[in-house]
């Protein structure tokens, strides 16, 4: 008798299901790829528009598979192709997004870390708390949730009720925690939206009990996509938290004279080195060996609905990415410029967040460490648009100018205070 294990049986059932016309064509197709509570795991999946949405005018596909070899052994990825954008989501690495590609435009960068490193091979405490960098190569990785920012020490109340000290590692843990629930949802009718959902849990006995629910969504044939997150405190006690969306850009967007365009209310350097060049915070240098990174802390103007919009474009102005979000949800914005040699990780990071990427003990003094009440949730939504048309890029720049609305920009000549 032929025996089929649970993973293979689920995969087989899914393939058969995709071949059979449904009696409820208007209902979305929903497939659970991972569910730790139900012990469900589908190792491979391939959905296509001709099977699921034969009436869709834009061919699309969703493919899930497992990487092998080197430090990426066992890492699970999901590739979405909406007919215009190719998006790679990495459930094993906290639902990060490795890259987004549209023809000759790429959202991503060339990190010295080549593999999608499995979290079990990342020692967050190495190099005095900089071990997070051992797996850092995604276009977008979340930093948080208990804390993010520079490594160092901070105080907390331990399980005996006494004040104690703890070591904080760079940018927290959430980007190195595999998702415990992963789903694919596809609309069978217009607007033919494709959604990848995941739940990531950062929990500890006598520690934080934080849950991230995330959804990346895009429509067939679109040059845009959305990331929608909900962070919940599952504890009966209040809990400090933070999130920083670390979106990273190398060539072809980052190059000499590439430019950040945003409705900036105020900008301050994070340290003296960055302060020496603060007047050029929005312009990129060409790659050069041994240049120290520069970090700038920004406050942005918003429209009457508290929405703001920023753009990062190449020097010629014919390629760009646009990011839009609420300043009530994400009131602070960081630009990280790392104009080193190409082989050392030439990259610029654009990072909306609940605070700036300094040690939590410093940010707390500045009132930038939010608190979740017991069982309280906070939501965060970021919209991204890829542009490869000079006319649309120029129009987006005008939209940003309208948000600025003749309001000035304060450029601090001294670094952001440490308290």
Buried (B, 14 or more C-beta within 10 A) or exposed (E): EEEEEEEEEBBEEBBEEBEEEEEEEEEBBEBBBBBEEEEBBBBBBBBBBEBBBEEBEBBBBBBBBEBEEEBBBBBBBBBBBBBBBBBBBBBBBBBBBBBBBBEEBBBBBBBEBEBBBBBEBBEBEEBEBBBBBBBBBBBBBBBBBBBBBBBBEBEBEEEEEEEEEEEBBBBBBBBBBBBBBBBBBBBBEEEBBBBBBBBBBBEEEEBBBBBBBBBBBBBBBBBBBBBBBBBBBBBEEEBBBBBBBBBBBBBBBBBEEBBBBBBBBBBBBBBEEBBEBBEEBBBBBBBEEEBEBBBBBBBBBBBEEEBBBBBBBBBEBBBBBBBBBBBEBBBBBBBBBBBBEBEBBBBBBBBBBBBBBBBBBBBBEBEBBBEBEEEBEBEBBBBBBBBBEBEBBEEBBEBBEEBBEEEEBEBBEEBBEEE
